[in-house]
């Protein structure tokens, strides 16, 4: 039985990111909510309840601040880690969870950023060979350029 990975080229560094389908969709959902919610009620409806609770605990409860009202304007800067690029999670730094180390070493190189640590960079010209390699391993990779995950 094949398992499915989603992949896309990320605009900020031009590399290719691969992620397990469920994880890619979860992260894309968070990006969409952060980009489109105009109130805290909208944001709450757009993300999983557990994620919303964690954000409230980290952003407000732990600082002794009152939680926002549902009608309050939502600003992504209110979410811990968003301004630093630490939220939502950066899937290029998690590619070792989607691709085996041999595949990553064959097709990628590990790079380090000054702020967010290391990640696997796969050149956008490599996917044809990489997709063939993955198919041989029983992995189906689907281009998901329309989903926002990186």
N, C-alpha and C positions, 0 to 999 in steps of 0.2 A: 504494500500500500504506500503510495506516494504521500508525502506531506507537502504543504504549500507554503512558499515564501512569497512575500510581496517585495518589489524593489522599485526604486525611483532614483533619479538624479536629483541631488539637493542643490538648490540655487546658491546658497551662501559659500560653498567651497567646491562645487562642481564634481564632487565624488558621488559614487553610487552607494546607496544604503539598502541592505537586505534585512528583513525582519520577518518573524513568524506572523502569519496573517492576523491572528487575534491581537497581538501586541501592536502591530502597525495601525490597525483600525482603532484601538484604544487611544493611541497617541494622536492620531489624526482627529479623533473626536475632541480631545482636549484642545488642540490647536484651533479647531473650528469654533469652539465655545469661547476661547480667549479672544479670538478675532471678531466675533459677531455678537456676543451678548452685550446688551445695553443696560440691563439692570441685574441685580443680584438674583432676582427670581428667574430671569432668563438663563443666567449662567447655571443656576442650580438644576434647571430642567435639562440642560444640555450635557451634563456630565454625570457619571455614576454617583449615587448617594454617598458611598463610602469616601470617594475622592473629595466630594464637597465638604464632608465632615472633617477630613484631615486638613483641608485648606483653612477652614474656620478655626480649628484648634491651633494651627501654627501661626496664622496671621493675626488672630484676634485674642483668643482665649489665653495663649501663653504670654501675651503682652499685657494682659489685663484690660484690653480695649473692648468696648461693646461691639457685638456682632452687627453687621450691616442689616438694615431693614430690606425686605424684598424689593421695595420700590426705589432703593438707593441706586444711583448710577454705578455701573460696574466699570472698573478700570483694571486692565491686566496687571498694572504695577502693584495692585493690592495683593497679588498672589505671590507668596514667598518663592524666590528663585527666578521668577519670570524675567526681571530686569537683568539678571546676571547670566541668562541663558541656561540656567539649571533646571528650568521647568517649562514645559513638559520635558520628560526625560529625552536625552539625546541618543537616538538609536544607533548612530554610527559608532558610539562608544560601547554599545551592547552587541555588536555584530558577532562576537564570539559565542553568543547564545543562539544565534541562528545558523552560522556557518562553522564547520569544523576548522580546527587550526591549520590543517594541511591546505585546505582550500584558501583560507585567508592568506597564508604565506605565499601561495602560488600566484594569487591575483591581486593582493593588496599590499600596502605597506603601512606600518604603524607610524602615526604622526602625533605630535604633541602640540597642544595649544598653550598659550601663556595663562589662560584663565580656566578653561574647562577640562584640562587633562588630555589624555591620549585617546586616539580613536583609530579605526581602520579606514584607510582611504583606498577606494577602488576606482581606477581610472574609468571614465565613462565610455572609453573605446573598448574595454575588455568584456562587456556583457555577452557578446556572441559566443566567445570561447568559454566563458564562465557558465553560461546557461547550458551549453552542451555538456560541460563537466558535471554540473549539478544533475542534469537529466540522467547521466550515467550512475549517479549515486542514488537515484530514485526520488529526487527532489524536483517538484514542479515550481518554477519561478514565474510569477505573473507581474508584468509591468503595471504599476499603480501610480503613474505620474500624477493622476488627478487627486490622490490622497496626500494630505500634508503631514508627512512624518519625515524626520531626518535624524 
